Amino acid sequence: MTAIESDLGGCVVANDNLPDRLLRLREVRAMTSLGTSTIYRRMAAGTFPRPRVLSEACVRWTETSISAWMYSLPVAA
C-alpha cells in the first residue's frame, strides 16, 4: 500500500505503473470546481496542495496530489 492509499483508507487514486500526470491550473480548476483565487487562498492557508515548479514561470500540480486532496474532503451528511 502506498502512502497515498494509507492516507485515504486504502482507496487507490493512481496506478503505480503509470507516471503521475502534471496538471495546468485550468485542469485543476475543472477537477475541483474551485476558482483561481480560491485555489491560491487555500494554498496560502495550507489547505490545498502546492504545485511543482517546472521553471521560473511554470508550475504544475500532480494529479495524485489533487485526487488525494479531493478524497480527503469530508462527506456531506
C-alpha positions in Angstrom: 0.0 0.0 0.0 1.4 3.4 -0.9 1.4 6.5 1.3 -1.5 8.0 -0.6 -3.5 4.8 -0.2 -2.9 4.7 3.5 -3.9 8.3 3.9 -7.1 7.6 2.0 -8.0 4.4 3.9 -6.8 2.1 1.2 -8.6 4.0 -1.7 -6.5 3.8 -4.8 -6.2 7.1 -6.6 -3.4 6.4 -9.1 -2.0 3.5 -10.9 1.6 2.8 -9.7 2.6 1.6 -13.1 1.8 4.9 -14.8 3.7 8.2 -14.3 1.8 10.9 -12.4 0.2 13.5 -14.7 1.1 17.2 -14.3 -1.9 19.4 -14.4 -2.2 23.0 -15.5 -4.2 25.4 -13.4 -7.2 25.2 -15.7 -7.3 21.4 -15.3 -7.1 21.8 -11.5 -10.0 24.3 -11.6 -12.0 21.8 -13.8 -11.3 18.9 -11.5 -12.1 20.7 -8.2 -14.7 23.3 -9.4 -12.7 25.9 -7.5 -11.7 29.3 -8.9 -8.2 30.5 -9.2 -8.4 32.9 -6.2 -9.8 30.2 -4.0 -7.1 27.7 -5.0 -4.3 30.3 -4.2 -6.1 31.4 -1.0 -6.3 27.7 0.2 -2.7 27.1 -0.7 -1.7 30.1 1.4 -3.7 28.7 4.3 -2.1 25.3 3.8 -5.3 23.5 2.9 -4.6 22.9 -0.7 -1.7 21.1 -2.4 1.1 23.3 -3.6 2.3 22.9 -7.2 5.7 21.7 -8.5 7.9 24.4 -10.1 9.0 23.4 -13.6 10.6 26.8 -14.4 10.5 30.4 -13.2 7.1 31.0 -14.9 5.6 27.5 -15.0 4.0 25.4 -12.2 2.0 22.2 -12.4 0.1 20.2 -9.8 0.4 16.4 -9.7 -2.9 14.6 -10.4 -2.3 12.4 -7.4 -2.0 15.3 -5.0 -5.2 16.8 -6.3 -7.1 13.5 -6.2 -5.8 12.9 -2.6 -7.0 16.3 -1.6 -10.4 15.7 -3.1 -10.8 12.3 -1.3 -9.7 13.9 2.0 -12.7 16.3 2.0 -15.4 15.4 4.4 -18.5 13.7 3.1 -21.8 15.6 3.3 -24.3 14.3 5.8 
